[in-house]
Amino acid sequence: MQISLKGKRALVGGSSRGIGKAIAEQLAASGAGVTLMARSEDQLKSIAASLTPNSGSPHDYLVVDFTDFDNYKNIISKYFEDHKVDILVNNTQGPAPGNALEKNISDYQEAFDLLFKSVVFTTQLALKNMMQNKWGRIINVASISVKEPLGYLALSNSIRAAVVTWAKSLATDVAGDKITVNNILTGYFDTERISDLNKKKAEQMGISVDKVRQAMEDQVPVKRIGDPQEYGYLVTFLASDKASCITGTNIPIDGGLLKSL
């Protein structure tokens, strides 16, 4: 099966590293023009230059800070004044780890701005063109923790659960316009984010990072954590015409880690 995204424009959040970068690379390899979004302009410039080139829609980037919603709102609004997007990948960095007792109301508000408000606002802007064209793809990078909460990720557990339920409602509302909305429930992937979380866990438990990594891999039925490139393959399929009947779903990519249905 070949997937072609020629003529499509994709906007990919958190694409300077890890899963977001892998998604951008695979979308570009399938012919889409990609706009990267993240904080580090140097990294974005380098990645944009390295993406598979296409003749119809050159790649570019947008420097944003998802942790500053008001500033992000201004930047993304200006972007959509003269840009249109066919494929939107909502992906931001995760909030700081910690259990529920370690977090206060201001922490939850910051996480809400980061994970929920930025996603909803960007999606509303992107939908205008999608509804006019009667075609669109909205893909939310979420987490398996919305089904089975992780004790050290109280903020992520809570706010990402709101995102996936909102997306389910949205999928119904826009299905008639041939727009699909799906959530990917992310398991353990070999990214900087996982490395940072493992370091914090190692400190709390008083053991080495290697032991934390090994324990993580042992939990996964396939006995390894995911390669970000594999994530890019799934997103590219969901972004294509091949997946036009898949919408309103939560799709785990976790090596079988989830125990629930």
ChimeraX attribute file (.defattr): number of C-alpha atoms within 10 A of each C-alpha:
attribute: neighborCount
match mode: 1-to-1
recipient: residues
	/A:1	4
	/A:2	6
	/A:3	15
	/A:4	19
	/A:5	21
	/A:6	17
	/A:7	13
	/A:8	22
	/A:9	24
	/A:10	24
	/A:11	26
	/A:12	26
	/A:13	27
	/A:14	26
	/A:15	29
	/A:16	25
	/A:17	19
	/A:18	19
	/A:19	26
	/A:20	26
	/A:21	23
	/A:22	21
	/A:23	27
	/A:24	34
	/A:25	23
	/A:26	22
	/A:27	30
	/A:28	27
	/A:29	19
	/A:30	21
	/A:31	21
	/A:32	30
	/A:33	30
	/A:34	28
	/A:35	23
	/A:36	25
	/A:37	26
	/A:38	23
	/A:39	16
	/A:40	16
	/A:41	15
	/A:42	10
	/A:43	13
	/A:44	24
	/A:45	17
	/A:46	11
	/A:47	20
	/A:48	23
	/A:49	12
	/A:50	11
	/A:51	20
	/A:52	19
	/A:53	17
	/A:54	17
	/A:55	10
	/A:56	13
	/A:57	16
	/A:58	17
	/A:59	24
	/A:60	17
	/A:61	19
	/A:62	20
	/A:63	17
	/A:64	22
	/A:65	20
	/A:66	24
	/A:67	19
	/A:68	13
	/A:69	18
	/A:70	12
	/A:71	13
	/A:72	19
	/A:73	18
	/A:74	11
	/A:75	15
	/A:76	18
	/A:77	15
	/A:78	11
	/A:79	13
	/A:80	15
	/A:81	9
	/A:82	7
	/A:83	11
	/A:84	18
	/A:85	21
	/A:86	24
	/A:87	30
	/A:88	24
	/A:89	26
	/A:90	23
	/A:91	23
	/A:92	24
	/A:93	16
	/A:94	17
	/A:95	19
	/A:96	15
	/A:97	19
	/A:98	18
	/A:99	13
	/A:100	15
	/A:101	7
	/A:102	10
	/A:103	14
	/A:104	10
	/A:105	8
	/A:106	9
	/A:107	13
	/A:108	18
	/A:109	14
	/A:110	17
	/A:111	21
	/A:112	22
	/A:113	18
	/A:114	22
	/A:115	26
	/A:116	21
	/A:117	17
	/A:118	22
	/A:119	22
	/A:120	16
	/A:121	15
	/A:122	19
	/A:123	16
	/A:124	10
	/A:125	17
	/A:126	22
	/A:127	23
	/A:128	13
	/A:129	17
	/A:130	21
	/A:131	17
	/A:132	10
	/A:133	13
	/A:134	14
	/A:135	20
	/A:136	28
	/A:137	27
	/A:138	28
	/A:139	24
	/A:140	24
	/A:141	22
	/A:142	28
	/A:143	26
	/A:144	23
	/A:145	20
	/A:146	21
	/A:147	16
	/A:148	12
	/A:149	15
	/A:150	17
	/A:151	13
	/A:152	17
	/A:153	18
	/A:154	21
	/A:155	26
	/A:156	25
	/A:157	21
	/A:158	17
	/A:159	21
	/A:160	24
	/A:161	19
	/A:162	15
	/A:163	21
	/A:164	25
	/A:165	15
	/A:166	14
	/A:167	25
	/A:168	17
	/A:169	12
	/A:170	18
	/A:171	21
	/A:172	14
	/A:173	13
	/A:174	19
	/A:175	19
	/A:176	12
	/A:177	14
	/A:178	17
	/A:179	25
	/A:180	28
	/A:181	27
	/A:182	26
	/A:183	25
	/A:184	22
	/A:185	22
	/A:186	21
	/A:187	19
	/A:188	21
	/A:189	22
	/A:190	14
	/A:191	15
	/A:192	12
	/A:193	16
	/A:194	15
	/A:195	15
	/A:196	13
	/A:197	17
	/A:198	19
	/A:199	18
	/A:200	17
	/A:201	19
	/A:202	17
	/A:203	11
	/A:204	9
	/A:205	11
	/A:206	9
	/A:207	12
	/A:208	13
	/A:209	19
	/A:210	12
	/A:211	12
	/A:212	19
	/A:213	18
	/A:214	13
	/A:215	12
	/A:216	15
	/A:217	18
	/A:218	13
	/A:219	15
	/A:220	18
	/A:221	13
	/A:222	13
	/A:223	15
	/A:224	18
	/A:225	23
	/A:226	20
	/A:227	15
	/A:228	19
	/A:229	18
	/A:230	15
	/A:231	22
	/A:232	20
	/A:233	17
	/A:234	15
	/A:235	24
	/A:236	25
	/A:237	19
	/A:238	23
	/A:239	29
	/A:240	18
	/A:241	14
	/A:242	14
	/A:243	13
	/A:244	17
	/A:245	12
	/A:246	12
	/A:247	24
	/A:248	20
	/A:249	16
	/A:250	22
	/A:251	15
	/A:252	18
	/A:253	20
	/A:254	22
	/A:255	19
	/A:256	13
	/A:257	18
	/A:258	18
	/A:259	7
	/A:260	6
	/A:261	4
